[in-house]
Amino acid sequence: MTNTTEHGRVWLITGANSGFGRAIAEAALAAGDTVVAAARRPEALDDLVARHPGRVSAVELDVTDQSRVADVVADAVLWHGRIDVLVNNAGRGVVGAVEETTDRELRELMDLHFFGPAALTRAVLPHMRRQRSGAVVQMSSMGGRFSFPGVGAYSATKFALEGLSEALAQEVAPFGIKVLVVEPGAFRTSFAGGGLHQTAAMPEYAGSVGPVRANLPGSDGKQPGDPARAAAAILKALDADDTPLRLPLGNDAADAVDAALAGARKEFAAWEPTSRSTDFDE
């Protein structure tokens, strides 16, 4: 991507107050870029603004508020003339069996992880198409490739985001716009701590979901992944001539994605004759 302003690229990052959002903002600033840092509590970004005067704008944004989404994008373009990179990062973890998850919990998570990013993406695309460049970074998860007991709702939102993004990447490539879906494993963010929501538990799922309920909070602060290194990897991927569509991050994510792909190939091979037996004999 080309630096086109006095202070490099212009990034719009949601959930920029902590975790991956903060790490990506720090990396962009270190690269000499400008950041519009969005968070529900923008005061949490005061230190970042103070350390980088003139290059960070902290804005209040709940990504589920679609009218506010449009205003934030319009203001960013008004202030800086362009948006070069959108990072859809805002999110939270949820643990619960499918039967334990209420409609309200599922809809709220889908609003946060899917409809919010979709609205932001639609809002920035006219500007990126006009400038014939840009990038959309979707913070998914290794749970956007496969799922396991207790994270069905979370994975459903990430699967939806990845499906949207796979089509999006092909639609916007002719305009010079990249799409990068990031699939982290366990990183030291607030995901397993204050950012984790647990549904009401049913005893019937104690065997399958119970271990996830117990072990995930216990991993907080001990995860192997370094958010700063994740941010560096994201910038590297965006700057590459051949940016990948999907980028797993962390040894755990790489191992799990590799195993999931191998399992899918094995299952397909076993059932391929049945798959091919359903056409008319013509």
Secondary structure as a PSIPRED ss2 file (coil, helix, strand):
# PSIPRED VFORMAT (PSIPRED V4.0)

   1 M C   1.000  0.000  0.000
   2 T C   1.000  0.000  0.000
   3 N C   1.000  0.000  0.000
   4 T C   1.000  0.000  0.000
   5 T C   1.000  0.000  0.000
   6 E C   1.000  0.000  0.000
   7 H C   1.000  0.000  0.000
   8 G C   1.000  0.000  0.000
   9 R C   1.000  0.000  0.000
  10 V E   0.000  0.000  1.000
  11 W E   0.000  0.000  1.000
  12 L E   0.000  0.000  1.000
  13 I E   0.000  0.000  1.000
  14 T C   1.000  0.000  0.000
  15 G C   1.000  0.000  0.000
  16 A C   1.000  0.000  0.000
  17 N C   1.000  0.000  0.000
  18 S C   1.000  0.000  0.000
  19 G H   0.000  1.000  0.000
  20 F H   0.000  1.000  0.000
  21 G H   0.000  1.000  0.000
  22 R H   0.000  1.000  0.000
  23 A H   0.000  1.000  0.000
  24 I H   0.000  1.000  0.000
  25 A H   0.000  1.000  0.000
  26 E H   0.000  1.000  0.000
  27 A H   0.000  1.000  0.000
  28 A H   0.000  1.000  0.000
  29 L H   0.000  1.000  0.000
  30 A H   0.000  1.000  0.000
  31 A C   1.000  0.000  0.000
  32 G C   1.000  0.000  0.000
  33 D C   1.000  0.000  0.000
  34 T E   0.000  0.000  1.000
  35 V E   0.000  0.000  1.000
  36 V E   0.000  0.000  1.000
  37 A E   0.000  0.000  1.000
  38 A E   0.000  0.000  1.000
  39 A E   0.000  0.000  1.000
  40 R C   1.000  0.000  0.000
  41 R C   1.000  0.000  0.000
  42 P H   0.000  1.000  0.000
  43 E H   0.000  1.000  0.000
  44 A H   0.000  1.000  0.000
  45 L H   0.000  1.000  0.000
  46 D H   0.000  1.000  0.000
  47 D H   0.000  1.000  0.000
  48 L H   0.000  1.000  0.000
  49 V H   0.000  1.000  0.000
  50 A H   0.000  1.000  0.000
  51 R H   0.000  1.000  0.000
  52 H C   1.000  0.000  0.000
  53 P C   1.000  0.000  0.000
  54 G C   1.000  0.000  0.000
  55 R C   1.000  0.000  0.000
  56 V E   0.000  0.000  1.000
  57 S E   0.000  0.000  1.000
  58 A E   0.000  0.000  1.000
  59 V E   0.000  0.000  1.000
  60 E E   0.000  0.000  1.000
  61 L C   1.000  0.000  0.000
  62 D C   1.000  0.000  0.000
  63 V C   1.000  0.000  0.000
  64 T C   1.000  0.000  0.000
  65 D C   1.000  0.000  0.000
  66 Q H   0.000  1.000  0.000
  67 S H   0.000  1.000  0.000
  68 R H   0.000  1.000  0.000
  69 V H   0.000  1.000  0.000
  70 A H   0.000  1.000  0.000
  71 D H   0.000  1.000  0.000
  72 V H   0.000  1.000  0.000
  73 V H   0.000  1.000  0.000
  74 A H   0.000  1.000  0.000
  75 D H   0.000  1.000  0.000
  76 A H   0.000  1.000  0.000
  77 V H   0.000  1.000  0.000
  78 L H   0.000  1.000  0.000
  79 W H   0.000  1.000  0.000
  80 H H   0.000  1.000  0.000
  81 G C   1.000  0.000  0.000
  82 R C   1.000  0.000  0.000
  83 I C   1.000  0.000  0.000
  84 D C   1.000  0.000  0.000
  85 V E   0.000  0.000  1.000
  86 L E   0.000  0.000  1.000
  87 V E   0.000  0.000  1.000
  88 N E   0.000  0.000  1.000
  89 N C   1.000  0.000  0.000
  90 A C   1.000  0.000  0.000
  91 G C   1.000  0.000  0.000
  92 R C   1.000  0.000  0.000
  93 G E   0.000  0.000  1.000
  94 V E   0.000  0.000  1.000
  95 V E   0.000  0.000  1.000
  96 G C   1.000  0.000  0.000
  97 A C   1.000  0.000  0.000
  98 V C   1.000  0.000  0.000
  99 E C   1.000  0.000  0.000
 100 E C   1.000  0.000  0.000
 101 T C   1.000  0.000  0.000
 102 T C   1.000  0.000  0.000
 103 D H   0.000  1.000  0.000
 104 R H   0.000  1.000  0.000
 105 E H   0.000  1.000  0.000
 106 L H   0.000  1.000  0.000
 107 R H   0.000  1.000  0.000
 108 E H   0.000  1.000  0.000
 109 L H   0.000  1.000  0.000
 110 M H   0.000  1.000  0.000
 111 D H   0.000  1.000  0.000
 112 L H   0.000  1.000  0.000
 113 H H   0.000  1.000  0.000
 114 F H   0.000  1.000  0.000
 115 F H   0.000  1.000  0.000
 116 G H   0.000  1.000  0.000
 117 P H   0.000  1.000  0.000
 118 A H   0.000  1.000  0.000
 119 A H   0.000  1.000  0.000
 120 L H   0.000  1.000  0.000
 121 T H   0.000  1.000  0.000
 122 R H   0.000  1.000  0.000
 123 A H   0.000  1.000  0.000
 124 V H   0.000  1.000  0.000
 125 L H   0.000  1.000  0.000
 126 P H   0.000  1.000  0.000
 127 H H   0.000  1.000  0.000
 128 M H   0.000  1.000  0.000
 129 R H   0.000  1.000  0.000
 130 R H   0.000  1.000  0.000
 131 Q H   0.000  1.000  0.000
 132 R C   1.000  0.000  0.000
 133 S C   1.000  0.000  0.000
 134 G E   0.000  0.000  1.000
 135 A E   0.000  0.000  1.000
 136 V E   0.000  0.000  1.000
 137 V E   0.000  0.000  1.000
 138 Q E   0.000  0.000  1.000
 139 M E   0.000  0.000  1.000
 140 S C   1.000  0.000  0.000
 141 S C   1.000  0.000  0.000
 142 M H   0.000  1.000  0.000
 143 G H   0.000  1.000  0.000
 144 G H   0.000  1.000  0.000
 145 R C   1.000  0.000  0.000
 146 F C   1.000  0.000  0.000
 147 S C   1.000  0.000  0.000
 148 F C   1.000  0.000  0.000
 149 P C   1.000  0.000  0.000
 150 G C   1.000  0.000  0.000
 151 V C   1.000  0.000  0.000
 152 G H   0.000  1.000  0.000
 153 A H   0.000  1.000  0.000
 154 Y H   0.000  1.000  0.000
 155 S H   0.000  1.000  0.000
 156 A H   0.000  1.000  0.000
 157 T H   0.000  1.000  0.000
 158 K H   0.000  1.000  0.000
 159 F H   0.000  1.000  0.000
 160 A H   0.000  1.000  0.000
 161 L H   0.000  1.000  0.000
 162 E H   0.000  1.000  0.000
 163 G H   0.000  1.000  0.000
 164 L H   0.000  1.000  0.000
 165 S H   0.000  1.000  0.000
 166 E H   0.000  1.000  0.000
 167 A H   0.000  1.000  0.000
 168 L H   0.000  1.000  0.000
 169 A H   0.000  1.000  0.000
 170 Q H   0.000  1.000  0.000
 171 E H   0.000  1.000  0.000
 172 V H   0.000  1.000  0.000
 173 A H   0.000  1.000  0.000
 174 P H   0.000  1.000  0.000
 175 F H   0.000  1.000  0.000
 176 G C   1.000  0.000  0.000
 177 I E   0.000  0.000  1.000
 178 K E   0.000  0.000  1.000
 179 V E   0.000  0.000  1.000
 180 L E   0.000  0.000  1.000
 181 V E   0.000  0.000  1.000
 182 V E   0.000  0.000  1.000
 183 E E   0.000  0.000  1.000
 184 P E   0.000  0.000  1.000
 185 G C   1.000  0.000  0.000
 186 A C   1.000  0.000  0.000
 187 F E   0.000  0.000  1.000
 188 R C   1.000  0.000  0.000
 189 T C   1.000  0.000  0.000
 190 S C   1.000  0.000  0.000
 191 F C   1.000  0.000  0.000
 192 A C   1.000  0.000  0.000
 193 G C   1.000  0.000  0.000
 194 G C   1.000  0.000  0.000
 195 G C   1.000  0.000  0.000
 196 L E   0.000  0.000  1.000
 197 H E   0.000  0.000  1.000
 198 Q E   0.000  0.000  1.000
 199 T C   1.000  0.000  0.000
 200 A C   1.000  0.000  0.000
 201 A C   1.000  0.000  0.000
 202 M C   1.000  0.000  0.000
 203 P H   0.000  1.000  0.000
 204 E H   0.000  1.000  0.000
 205 Y H   0.000  1.000  0.000
 206 A C   1.000  0.000  0.000
 207 G C   1.000  0.000  0.000
 208 S C   1.000  0.000  0.000
 209 V C   1.000  0.000  0.000
 210 G H   0.000  1.000  0.000
 211 P H   0.000  1.000  0.000
 212 V H   0.000  1.000  0.000
 213 R H   0.000  1.000  0.000
 214 A H   0.000  1.000  0.000
 215 N H   0.000  1.000  0.000
 216 L H   0.000  1.000  0.000
 217 P H   0.000  1.000  0.000
 218 G H   0.000  1.000  0.000
 219 S C   1.000  0.000  0.000
 220 D C   1.000  0.000  0.000
 221 G C   1.000  0.000  0.000
 222 K C   1.000  0.000  0.000
 223 Q C   1.000  0.000  0.000
 224 P C   1.000  0.000  0.000
 225 G E   0.000  0.000  1.000
 226 D C   1.000  0.000  0.000
 227 P H   0.000  1.000  0.000
 228 A H   0.000  1.000  0.000
 229 R H   0.000  1.000  0.000
 230 A H   0.000  1.000  0.000
 231 A H   0.000  1.000  0.000
 232 A H   0.000  1.000  0.000
 233 A H   0.000  1.000  0.000
 234 I H   0.000  1.000  0.000
 235 L H   0.000  1.000  0.000
 236 K H   0.000  1.000  0.000
 237 A H   0.000  1.000  0.000
 238 L H   0.000  1.000  0.000
 239 D H   0.000  1.000  0.000
 240 A C   1.000  0.000  0.000
 241 D C   1.000  0.000  0.000
 242 D C   1.000  0.000  0.000
 243 T C   1.000  0.000  0.000
 244 P C   1.000  0.000  0.000
 245 L C   1.000  0.000  0.000
 246 R E   0.000  0.000  1.000
 247 L E   0.000  0.000  1.000
 248 P E   0.000  0.000  1.000
 249 L E   0.000  0.000  1.000
 250 G C   1.000  0.000  0.000
 251 N H   0.000  1.000  0.000
 252 D H   0.000  1.000  0.000
 253 A H   0.000  1.000  0.000
 254 A H   0.000  1.000  0.000
 255 D H   0.000  1.000  0.000
 256 A H   0.000  1.000  0.000
 257 V H   0.000  1.000  0.000
 258 D H   0.000  1.000  0.000
 259 A H   0.000  1.000  0.000
 260 A H   0.000  1.000  0.000
 261 L H   0.000  1.000  0.000
 262 A H   0.000  1.000  0.000
 263 G H   0.000  1.000  0.000
 264 A H   0.000  1.000  0.000
 265 R H   0.000  1.000  0.000
 266 K H   0.000  1.000  0.000
 267 E H   0.000  1.000  0.000
 268 F H   0.000  1.000  0.000
 269 A H   0.000  1.000  0.000
 270 A H   0.000  1.000  0.000
 271 W H   0.000  1.000  0.000
 272 E H   0.000  1.000  0.000
 273 P H   0.000  1.000  0.000
 274 T H   0.000  1.000  0.000
 275 S H   0.000  1.000  0.000
 276 R C   1.000  0.000  0.000
 277 S C   1.000  0.000  0.000
 278 T C   1.000  0.000  0.000
 279 D C   1.000  0.000  0.000
 280 F C   1.000  0.000  0.000
 281 D C   1.000  0.000  0.000
 282 E C   1.000  0.000  0.000
